[in-house]
């Protein structure tokens, strides 16, 4: 298990996590987007995507983006 920071809280997540694992650990509602923050930028974690999580990795949530 890796220690990630989700919305400012340190939580345990699997080393290879799905969006549902991150949502559950961070208490993020289903209707919100999960954002992975890195030095290269902010990236949306998509449903079905598996993320390799390292200790200290940062995630946040945001309202879904709607175009138009």
N, C-alpha and C positions, 0 to 999 in steps of 0.2 A: 504494500500500500504506500502511496505517495501522499505527502502533505501539500495540499494546494490552498490558495487563498481565494475564497469565493465571496464576493461582496464584502471584503475586509475581514472575513473570519477564516481562521485556519481550520481546515477539515481534512479528513482522510478520504481519499478516493482511490480506486484501483489504478495500477500502473498503466493499464490500457483501459480507458474509460469511454463509455458512450455518453451521448447527451443526457440520457435518462439517469445514469450514474451521477453526473454532475448536478443535474436538477435536484435529485434526491438528497445529495450531500449538502447542497447549498440552500435548500428550501425554496427553489425557484419554481414559480407557477408555470403550467404548461403553455399558456398564451404568450410567454415572453421569450425573446431571443437570448441565447447564451453566447457570450463574447469571450474569446480567448485573447488576452493581452500579452504581446511580446514586444521586444525591442524593435522588430520590423514593422509593427502595426497591430491593429485590432482585427480579429478575424471571427466571423460567425461560425459556430459549430453547427453543422447541418445534421438533421435526423439521419440515422444509419451510419454516420461517420464515427470511426474509432480514433481517439486521441491518445497519444503517448504522453503521460503526465509525469513531469519531473518535480522533485521537491521544490516548493516555492513558486510554482506556476500560478499565474493570476487569471481568474475568470470573473466575469460580471454578467449581469442581465440587463436587458433594455427592452423597451416596447418594440413590437414587430415593426419593421419598416414597410410602409405602404406607398407605392408609387402612384402618382396621378392625382 
